[in-house]
Amino acid sequence: MFRMVRTEIWKLKRYHMIWAGVLLMLLSVLLTLFYTTALDGTYWTFAHFTEQVIKNNFSMIFPMCITLLAGYIIAREELDDTLKSILVVPVSYCSLLWGKLLVCALLSLFLGLVSAVFTVAANLLMGFPGFSAASVLQTFVQMILNCLFLYVAVMPVIAAAARIPNGHMIGTIVAFAYGYGGMFAAGNMTLASIYPITASMGLIRYRSYDEAVHWNIPLCGLSMMAAFLVSAVIVVTTKNVSPAKPTQKQKKIVAKKGW
């Protein structure tokens, strides 16, 4: 498994799609900066700015982003016509899929780090009050862990889309709706602790200082475990994929005219 993961990491160097994930993390920060221009009386601090970036990440950006990247990484073997060569090696497609999912988990940590860097850089640019070493450390920890937990929340969608030929685009659409549904689940704290997307927020104690926010941490943990177990069942029951053989069209014989 270690060699498989190391090989997949080497492959990431030639995937330009990874830069799309970095740009989407930047988009989340830029979208939050756009909110700061609204004259609605909101007093923006570094902590509040960070919270809004995390909110944009979980509701609109990250579930769609990581599902698109993971689906792309999984589908590349078939698109590049290398799957038939890999399956010759005594390794099951299930193990290959687990290796790719583990690499995507590492990728989610990297994107969380990128998002935190962009957030701190935006704060230095805007000069929001409340900037300190403790707040920066909290930003990095919360964003990195939140991206990892969000990845676990959307793993069932990624695993299910992997069973469909070229299903990563369908999975991306489902993940976007799945993530946006967290906005509605956040209205009830019990439902927010059950819904995997918002449960990720509870595990990082998002806005836990607010008296109106009461996360049920054990319930959030059970929600994450359930999402992971569902993903594991989908992966284990996935059959080996046989690459489609190109069908050669028979040449049409044109009868000569005349005698």
C-alpha positions in Angstrom: 0.0 0.0 0.0 2.9 2.4 0.8 4.4 1.9 -2.6 1.0 2.4 -4.2 0.4 5.6 -2.4 4.0 6.8 -3.2 3.4 6.1 -6.9 0.1 8.0 -6.9 1.8 11.0 -5.3 4.4 10.9 -8.1 1.5 11.0 -10.6 0.1 14.1 -9.0 3.1 16.1 -10.4 1.7 15.7 -13.9 -1.9 16.4 -13.1 -2.5 20.1 -13.9 -6.0 19.7 -12.4 -4.5 20.1 -8.9 -4.0 23.8 -9.7 -7.7 24.0 -10.2 -8.1 23.0 -6.6 -5.6 25.7 -5.5 -7.6 28.3 -7.5 -10.9 27.2 -5.9 -9.3 27.7 -2.5 -8.3 31.1 -3.6 -11.8 31.7 -4.9 -13.3 31.0 -1.4 -11.0 33.7 0.1 -11.8 36.2 -2.7 -15.5 35.6 -2.2 -15.2 36.3 1.5 -13.2 39.5 0.7 -16.1 40.6 -1.5 -18.5 40.2 1.5 -16.4 42.6 3.4 -17.2 45.4 1.0 -20.9 45.2 1.9 -22.0 48.2 4.1 -24.2 46.1 6.4 -22.6 47.2 9.7 -20.6 44.0 10.1 -17.5 44.5 12.2 -14.8 42.4 10.5 -12.1 40.9 12.6 -9.5 38.2 11.7 -11.5 35.5 13.6 -14.8 36.5 11.8 -13.1 36.6 8.4 -11.7 33.1 9.0 -15.1 31.8 10.0 -16.6 33.1 6.8 -13.9 31.4 4.7 -14.6 28.1 6.5 -18.3 28.6 5.9 -17.8 29.2 2.1 -15.5 26.2 2.0 -18.0 23.7 3.5 -21.1 25.1 1.8 -20.0 25.8 -1.8 -16.3 25.1 -2.6 -14.6 22.2 -1.0 -17.0 19.3 -1.3 -17.3 20.0 -5.1 -13.5 20.6 -5.4 -12.3 17.5 -3.7 -14.9 15.3 -5.4 -13.8 16.7 -8.8 -10.1 16.1 -8.1 -10.6 12.7 -6.6 -12.8 11.6 -9.5 -10.2 12.9 -11.9 -7.4 11.0 -10.2 -9.4 7.8 -10.1 -10.6 8.1 -13.8 -7.1 8.9 -15.2 -6.1 5.2 -15.4 -9.0 4.4 -17.7 -8.7 7.6 -19.7 -5.0 7.1 -20.2 -5.6 3.4 -21.1 -3.1 2.3 -18.4 -5.7 0.4 -16.3 -5.2 -2.8 -18.3 -1.5 -2.7 -17.6 -2.0 -2.1 -13.9 -4.5 -5.0 -13.5 -1.9 -7.4 -14.9 0.0 -6.9 -11.6 -1.3 -9.0 -8.8 -3.2 -6.2 -7.1 -7.0 -5.9 -6.9 -8.9 -2.9 -8.2 -10.2 -2.5 -4.6 -6.7 -2.0 -3.3 -5.9 0.4 -6.2 -9.0 2.4 -5.2 -8.0 2.5 -1.6 -4.6 3.8 -2.5 -6.1 6.6 -4.6 -8.6 7.5 -1.8 -5.7 7.7 0.7 -3.8 10.0 -1.6 -6.9 12.2 -2.0 -7.0 12.4 1.9 -3.5 13.8 1.8 -4.5 16.1 -1.0 -7.4 17.5 1.2 -4.8 18.3 3.9 -2.7 20.1 1.4 -5.7 22.1 0.2 -6.6 23.0 3.7 -3.1 24.3 4.2 -3.4 26.3 1.0 -6.7 27.8 2.2 -5.2 28.8 5.5 -2.2 30.5 3.8 -4.5 32.5 1.5 -6.7 33.5 4.5 -3.8 34.8 6.5 -2.4 36.6 3.5 -5.8 38.3 2.9 -5.9 39.4 6.5 -2.4 40.9 6.2 -3.6 42.7 3.1 -6.8 44.1 4.7 -5.4 44.7 8.1 -8.3 43.2 10.1 -8.0 43.5 13.9 -7.5 40.5 16.1 -4.4 39.2 14.3 -2.1 37.2 16.6 0.0 34.1 16.7 -2.7 32.1 18.5 -5.4 33.1 16.0 -3.1 32.2 13.1 -2.4 28.8 14.7 -6.2 28.2 15.2 -6.9 29.1 11.6 -4.4 26.6 10.3 -5.6 23.8 12.6 -9.3 24.4 11.9 -9.0 24.7 8.2 -6.7 21.7 7.7 -8.8 19.5 9.9 -12.1 20.8 8.4 -10.9 19.9 4.9 -10.0 16.4 6.0 -13.4 15.9 7.7 -15.2 17.3 4.7 -13.3 14.8 2.5 -14.5 11.9 4.8 -18.1 13.3 4.5 -18.0 13.2 0.7 -16.1 9.9 0.4 -19.4 7.9 -0.2 -20.1 10.1 -3.2 -16.6 9.7 -4.5 -16.6 5.9 -4.0 -20.0 5.6 -5.7 -19.0 7.8 -8.6 -15.9 5.6 -9.1 -18.2 2.7 -10.0 -19.8 4.6 -12.9 -17.8 5.1 -16.1 -16.7 8.7 -16.3 -18.9 9.4 -13.2 -16.7 12.0 -11.6 -18.7 14.8 -13.2 -21.9 13.4 -11.8 -20.3 13.0 -8.4 -19.2 16.7 -8.5 -22.7 17.8 -9.1 -24.0 15.6 -6.3 -21.3 16.8 -4.0 -22.1 20.5 -4.6 -25.8 19.8 -3.7 -24.7 17.8 -0.8 -22.4 20.5 0.5 -25.0 23.3 -0.1 -27.5 21.2 1.9 -25.4 21.9 5.0 -26.7 25.5 4.9 -30.1 24.2 5.7 -29.0 21.6 8.2 -27.1 24.3 10.2 -30.4 25.7 11.3 -30.9 22.9 13.8 -28.0 21.9 16.0 -29.1 18.3 16.4 -29.5 17.9 12.6 -26.2 19.8 12.1 -24.4 17.2 14.3 -25.9 14.4 12.3 -25.4 15.7 8.8 -21.8 14.7 7.8 -21.0 18.0 6.1 -21.9 20.2 9.1 -20.7 17.5 11.5 -17.2 18.4 10.3 -17.7 21.9 11.6 -18.6 20.5 15.0 -15.4 18.4 15.2 -13.3 21.6 14.7 -15.6 23.4 17.2 -16.7 26.0 14.7 -18.1 29.1 16.6 -18.1 27.1 19.8 -17.7 30.4 21.8 -21.3 31.4 20.7 -23.8 30.4 23.4 -26.4 29.6 20.6 -24.0 27.0 19.1 -24.1 23.7 21.0 -22.3 20.9 19.1 -22.9 17.3 20.0 -19.3 16.1 19.6 -20.0 12.4 20.0 -22.8 12.6 17.5 -20.5 14.4 15.1 -17.9 11.7 15.5 -20.5 9.0 14.8 -21.6 10.8 11.7 -18.1 10.8 10.4 -17.6 7.1 11.2 -20.9 6.3 9.4 -19.7 8.2 6.3 -16.4 6.3 6.3 -18.0 2.9 6.8 -20.5 3.5 4.0 -17.5 4.4 1.8 -15.6 1.3 2.9 -18.6 -0.9 2.0 -18.9 0.7 -1.4 -15.2 0.3 -2.1 -15.0 -3.4 -0.9 -18.0 -4.4 -3.0 -16.6 -2.7 -6.1 -15.8 -5.3 -8.7 -12.6 -5.3 -10.8 -13.1 -3.0 -13.7 -12.3 -4.5 -17.1 -11.1 -1.8 -19.5 -13.3 -1.5 -22.5 -11.8 -3.0 -25.6 -12.0 -0.7 -28.6 -14.3 -2.2 -31.2 -13.0 -2.1 -34.7 -15.5 -1.1 -37.3 -15.8 -3.4 -40.3 -14.8 -1.7 -43.5 -17.7 -1.2 -45.8 -17.0 -2.8 -49.1 -18.2 -0.6 -51.9 -19.2 -2.5 -55.1 -17.6 -1.2 -58.2 -20.0 0.2 -60.7 -20.1 -0.9 -64.4 -19.1 -4.2 -66.1 
